[in-house]
């Protein structure tokens, strides 16, 4: 699948993916900014406020009516974390022109609306409409406060916060409740003006339109985008492992314990670490799933994730409180088995197939493609799903063992019940 990436203007890049097999086109506009605790909440709020209205369509009702006239096109705002960058913007989905009734062209009007959402938002007296600001600020606060309701996700975030304490990677994509509460209309509008003039803008298109037409539509849509000195996104800074393991416990009113374990990886062989993590806990055929969960019944769930940008592996598990030490010991034993190459052929084949299927299926979803290439652009990589699949296909087992030998326990987080707090 051919992918073209080119610069349209200062700090404005387009990733173009010609795709004729979809009945829809996807158009995305994302600002890439360094993730900072001082600005994370403001950036998360910005897109929600911008989505409320523009100069031409000053409220959501008129905007919805306009999208209906464009045969049900949709535009949603997004707030994502890619490495140590925050990516904020909009993703539009529309009927591909090759399927539009009467040969109507939809790319240009949808691109124009995308540009207007960013460049010409609805304002009053030089700042955002007060009602929009207050409503979306309350929504953001509700979203941040509700994160604690899913204890599994909460424990996973707490592990990363402790594992990467003092690093931008520890910051939530939505920022913090404290910073969100301090936001004021004037401050947010100033943040918006700074964002659109100094931050890198990544555009993505997937559909049947030719490249020149997409370029023309986007250049016209963002002609009013102010450009000053462009600040680059945050460079990748691998985590530096601790000399001694950091242990953290929280006590809450829960009936199931959450054991999280964070590991540092000093190897730069990312493909080998990805494969090693898949063997360890990254699939339903992994050692954590088949042994710790299924065979020994020590966990309600047990899985691991490889954080390539930071050189980390994190383990997430749900356990009975009294099984803490047994689960801990068995998780470490399964990691040791991978490091020592104690693997059956079917395990290697299964892990390889899992990754290859993931890369192959990416081409069946415009949303997955946009998310993948945004991540690549945010952290300065140029790999494709096809090139990554080829690396996995040709990976030798010895590379896996050598890379996994560099995996060391760094941080252990345990969420326990209040009864055990004394």
ABEGO torsion letter per residue (X at the ends): XBBBBBBABBGBBBBBBBBAABABBBBBBBBBBBBBAAAAAAAAAAAAAAAAEBAABABAAAAAAAAAAAGGBBBBBBBBBBEABBBBEBBBBBBBAAABBGGBBAAAAAAAAAAAAAABBBBBGGBBBAAAAAAAAAAAAAAAAAAAABAAAAAAAAAAAAAABGBAAABBAAEBAAAAAABBAAAAAAAAAAAAAABBBBBBBBEABBAAAAAAAAAAAAAABBBBBBBBBBBBBBBBBBABBBBBBBBBBBABBBBBBBBBBABABAAAAAAAAAAAAABAABAAAAAAAAAAGABABBBBBBBAAAGBBBBBBBBBAAAAAAAAAAAAAAAAAAAAGBBBAAAAAAAAAAAAAAAAAAAABAAAAAAAAAAAAAAGBABBAAAAAAAAAABBAAAAAAAAAABBBABBBBBBBAAAAX
